Amino acid sequence: MNKIALVSLATVIIGFSLIHHSIAADFKEADELFEKGTFQTALEEYDQIAKVSKDSQEAFKAFYRGCESLAFLYRYGEAMDRIHNYKGTLSLYDQSRFLALKVEMLRNFLMQYGGYQRNDVIDVTGKEVFRLTPKEIKKEIAQTYSQLWDSRQELIKIPLKQEEYFFDLKNVDFGMYPTFLDYVVQSWLGDILQGSHDEKNMPNPEALPLLADEYQQPLDMNDQPGVMAAELIEALIRLHGNDQSEARERWKIMRLALPIQNYSLYSFPKDKFYYDYALMAKDVLLRWAESFKNPEAKAEALYQSAFILN
């Protein structure tokens, strides 16, 4: 009996090893198809892997890449249906990746279909996301970013470089964006500054407080876009601490430049305009260039000063 049991166990182990080797080979083939831009064929491969894999991490990776393939095929509604109905078990890191995927799909869906009204006829039978109004989608986007922010203490510890499989990092400046949280904040700023908060109907905040060395207001999700963007950047700066001086100091420059790059979101004194703010910002940048510890941040401050003068 012992001999038979051992033979049976060996057969199971060998079978499992062969299955795992097959999935690894399938992943390689699917990834090659994805990189070549043959997204429909890659999608079919990823779907098969997700269906047969018993490893939750492998299944999630296949699910994730399948959703990305749908996005490249402009099938955002189908991708969102998959995300809304996903039942897999997720680790802490995969949960954050899942939320990052979800929010990017929602934003892309909103850009593609945000102009449609609820009573418009779209041939998308079964797509739950098409039953949502733009306002409801914007609310879900904000809630998803808030969920990601709740994990900020963990995300600030994850090097962004290790997320290459999940995010397109080919042209990323890791000096300014060293962590997963930097990626999230940059994405969130894109949402805030591009109009997802345009229904709040509040007056624009004053720009001059952003010239301060530190922006003191705590992060409030209900603030105007111009204020919330500055609050979010300042919160990230504080989380970086002293061990990531380049990111901390370069994000500080970005916070200062918000009214220059997004002047329609801010108000200025009656006798001044956004270009007056820019000239004041130039003086602050020159002072920061002397006090910054990181050479790249010093160079960035000088470059931005020269850009303003030009």
N, C-alpha and C positions, 0 to 999 in steps of 0.2 A: 504493500500500500504506500509506503514512504517513497519507493522508487517511482511509482505511478504519479504520485502527488508532485514530486520534484520535476518529472518530465512535463506534466501539465502546466506547472508554474513557469518552466522555461519556455514552453510554447507561447504562453500568454505574454511573457516579457519580450520574446522575439517579435510576436505580432504587434505589440504596442510600439516597439522600436521601428518596425517597418512603416507603421501608420504615421508616426511622428516624422520619419525621414521623408515620407511622401508629402506630408503637409509642408515641410520645409522647402521641398522642391517646388511645390505648387506656389508657395509664397514668392519664391525667387522668380518664377515665371510670371506671376501676376504683377510683381513690382516692375519687372522689365517691360511688360505691356503698358503699365501706368506711365513709366518714364518716357516711353516712345509716343505717348499721347493716344494710344488706342484704348480709350476709356471704356467703351462698351464691352469689349472682350475682357479687359481687366476686371470690370464690374462682375462679370459672370464668374471669373475665377475666384474673386474675393468672396462672393456669395456662397460658393461651394465650400470654401475653406471655413467660413463662419458656420456653415450648416453642420459640418462633420467634426470639427475640432472639439476636443474635450477639455482643452486648455483655455481658461477664461481670458488670459492675456492675448493668446493667439486669436481667439474669436473676436475680441474687441478690436485688435489691430486690423483684422479683415473687415469688420463692420465699419470702422473709421475710414479706411481707404475706399470702401464701397461708396460711402456717402460723398467722399471727395470726388470720386469718379462721376457720380450723378451731378455734382456741382459743375464739373467741367463740361458736362453734357447739357447744362442749363436746366436740369430737372430738379430745381430746388424744392418744389412741393413734395415730390417723392422722397427726397432726402429728409425733409422735415417730418414726414409721416414715419419714416424709419426711426428717427431720433425720438419722437414722441412716444413710440411704441416699444422702445428698446427695453428688454427684460434681463439683460446680462448682469452678472455680478461684477462690480467694479472696485478696484483698489482705490486708495485715496488719490494717487497720481492719475489713474485712469478716469476717475470722476472729474477731475479738473480738466483733463484733455477732452472729455465728453462735453463739458459745459462750454469750453472754448470752441469746439466744433459747432455746438448748437447755436451759439450766439453769432458766429460768422455766417452760418446758413440762414438764420433769421434775418440778418442784415442784408444778405444778398437777395433773399426772397423779397424783402421790402423794397429794395431798389428795382427789382424786376417787375413786381406786381403792385407796388404801393399806389399807383395811380388808378387802379381799378376800384370800383365801388362794389359793395356787397351784392347789388342786384345785377351786376354785369354777368353775362354768360361766358364762362370759361370751361372748356372741355377737360375737366380734371376730376372726373367722378371718383369719389373715395378719398380725395386729398383733404384731410381735416383742416390743414393750415389755411386753405382757401376760404374757409368759413369765418376766419378772423378778420376784423377790420384793421386798417393800418394802426389805429390807436391801440388796439389790443396786442398787436405784434410788438409795437414800441414798448408797451408795458412788460411783455415777456422778455424782451431784450434787456431792459433795465433790471428786471428781477434776476436774470441770469448773470449779468455782470456783478450784481450785489452778492450772489452766491459765491462767485469766484473770489470776490474781495474778502468774504468771510474766512477764506483759507489763505489769506495773505502771509501769515507767519510761516506757513509751510512752503508756499510758492516762492517766497524770496530766497529760499535755500536751494531751489532746484536750478542748476545751470541750464540756461537756454540751449546751449550747444548740444545737450543730450536729447533734445526734443526734435532732432532733425528728421526723424521718420514721420512725425506728426505735423510739423510746420515747415513751410517753405522758408529756409534760412540762408539761401544762397547769397543774398546781398545785405545781410544783417550786420550792423556794426555792434559787435559784442561788447565793445567798451562802454557804449551807452545803454545797451540792452543786455546785461549779463545774465538775467534770471527770467524764469517763467513769468514772474509777476510784472517785470518790465514789458513783456509781450502783451500781457493782459491790459495793462494801463494804456499802452500805446493804442491798442485796439479800441478800448473804452473811450479814449479821447477822440478818436475818429468818429465814434457814434455821437458823443456829446456835441462836438463842434460842427457836425454836418446836419444838424436839424432834428434829431430824434426828440429833443426837448422843446420843440418850437410851439407847443400848445400850452405852455405855462403862462403866457401873456403877462409876464412881469417886466418891469423896466430894466434896461441894461445896467449892469453894475459899473461903478467907476473904475477906470483903468489905473489911476495913479497908485493905489495900494499895492499893485504888483511890482512897483519899483523897489519895495522894501527888501532888505536882505533875507527876511523870513516872512512868509505869508501866514498870519496867525489864525485865520478862521478854520475851525475843524470841518472835516468832510460832512456835508449834508446833501443827501440824494435829492432833496427838493429844491435846492438852490438853482438860480439861473445858470445857463450853460457856462457863461464866462467866469462866474465864481466857482462853480463846481469843478471846472477844468483846473483852475489854479489850486483849489483845495486838494484835489486828487494828486496832482504832481507834488505838492508839498508833503502830503502824507507818504508818498513813495520815497521822497528824499530822506525823510526821517527814518523810514524802515531800512534804508541802505546803510545807515551808520557810517563809521569811519573807515571800514575795510574796503569800501568800494567808492573811493573818492572821485574817480572819473565819472561814473554814472551819476553820483550825487550832484556834482558840480555842473555837469552838462544838462541834467534835468532842470537845474536851477535856471540856466540860461533859457531853456525852453519855456519855463513859466513866465519869465520876464518878457519873452517875445510874443506871448499870446495876443496882446492888443495890437501888435504890429501886423501879425499874420491873420488875425480875425477881428479887425477893427469894428465890424458891424455888430459885434456882440458886446461892445463896451461903450460907455459914455465918457466924455472928456469935459473939462471945465469950459465955460462959455468962451473964454478968450484963447482956448487952445484946441488943437486938433490932433489926430493920431500921429501926424509927422512931428508935432511938438513933443509928444510922448516918446517917439523914436529917438529924438535928439537927447532927451533926458536919459533914456535907456542906454544910449551910447556912453554917456559919462559913467553910469553905474557899471557897465561892462568893462570899461577901461580900469576902473578901480578893482573889480573882481579879478581881472587878468593879473594884477599884482599880488592878490591875496590867495588865489587858488593854489592848491598843492599839486594838482595833476597837470602835467605838461600839455596833454591833449585838450583838457578843459581850458587852460590858458589860451591855447591857440584858437579854440572855438570862440572864446570871448573876444579876442582880437579880430577874428574874421568877421564876426557879427557886427562889431563896431565899424569895420571898414565897409561892410555892406551897407550899413545905415548912411555913412558919409557919402558913399558913391551914389 
